[in-house]
């Protein structure tokens, strides 16, 4: 029973904190897209790089018409690599992105945590990003570097 009381106290503190942040800063859109496929691609691009680099890679994909499952699936891996190069680890990421594009083109976008986790390059954070930002599932994407601020 004591753990329930602590959990409830924590939840109330968190709500008060979030209210203060929203009162101070307003509501800020966390992710610049609501498309599940695009969010999954951007979440993969964020791995081991800055958001600035992700935005550049995303801009490159869009300018080449490569931001849909079909266009990525049908494109040459070298073209994807060139577009996402600013994100770093572009060869590994390009293979993962192409596989995900093929999966989504043939089977649709997964909507369950377990199904998302089966995709290459998709870990807990990426799966939770898609669930939270696309489908409104109460999921918390936790970055592996969270210990730096805790």
Secondary structure, DSSP 8 states (H G I E B T S, - for coil): -HHHHHHHHHHHHHHHHHHHHHHHH----SSS---HHHHHHHHHHTTTS-HHHHHHHHHHHHHTT--SHHHHHHS-HHHHHHHHGGGS-HHHHHHHHHHHHHHHHHH----SHHHHHTSTT--HHHHHHHHHHHH--------TTGGGT-
